[in-house]
Each structure stands twice: as structure tokens, then as C-alpha cells.
Amino acid sequence: MKRVNCWEFKKCGRELAGDKAADLGICPASMNTTLDGVHSGICAGRACWAVAGTMCGGEIQGPLPRNIRTAGYAIL
């Protein structure tokens, strides 16, 4: 199975130049270069649960502890 970034898996459209970025904002995971390469992802694309401001379940997520409980990216 090919490893994909969260925006490819979730199809949220919030990645840089994504189809929903203008309406929902650009996801901080798609711009976070600190986590670039973690788990073979682009920017924080495979560590999005560690970035505040990402979207999960249709809601913008807050600090790290809440993201860990709600993201469910074990299958990513």
C-alpha cells in the first residue's frame, strides 16, 4: 500500500492549492516543515495529529492531546 499524506487520505482539500483551501483555509499540516519527512510524509502530512489547527471530523482541532484522541490516523 502506498503511503499517502493526510490530505490525500481524508480528501479534505485544505492542502496548499487544494480545492477547499480558499473556503476552509490552508491546513497547517500541509505547511509545517518542522515535521517534513516524519513517517515519510510531506510537511506534516503523516504527522497531522501533532499539529493544532488541522481538521478532523469536520471540526478544526485544537491542541495536541485532543488531536491524539480524535484523529484516528492509525490506518493512514
N, C-alpha and C positions, 0 to 999 in steps of 0.2 A: 504494500500500500504506500502510495506517495505521501510524504509529509506535506501538509499544507499549513498556511498561516490562518489565524482565527477568522479573518475577514473572508477568506476563501471558503472555509468550512461553514461559517454561520451565514455567509452571503448577506451581510449587513449593509454593504455599500458605503461604509464610513471610512474606507481606506483613502489615502491620498488620491485624488482624482476619481473617487468612487461615485456611483450614480446617485447616492443619497447624502454625500458629504455636504453639499450646499444646504440641504434642508436640516440635517441632523448634526452637522459639524464633523470635522475630521477626527477620527478616533485617535486618542493619544498613543495607543499601542502601535499604530502604523507610522508614528513619527519618533518613537522612543529609541534612539540609537544606543542608549546605555545597555539595552538588552539585545542588541543586534547579534545574531548568531546563537543565542541561547536556544537549546533544543533544535538547532538547525533552522531557526526562523529568521525572517527578515524583520528588522527592528525588534519589536516585542510581539511579533506575530504568533509565537508559540509560547509566550510567557505573559499573555494579556491579562491573566488573572492577577498578576502582580502590579498592574498599573491602574491607578484611580482614574475614573472618567470613562472607562470602557463601557460598552452596552451589553447587557445580558438579560434575556427575558423581556426585552422591550424597555428596560429601565437603565438609566445611567448609573453605574456602580460607583460606590464611594471608596473608602479606604481598604487596604489590603485584606484585613480579616473578613470583611463581608464578601469580597470577591472570592476568596477561597471557598467559602461555604456555598456560594450560589452559582459559580461558573460552570462546573461540571465538564471540564475540558479533558478528563482522563482519556476520552476516546479520540481526541483531536489528533 
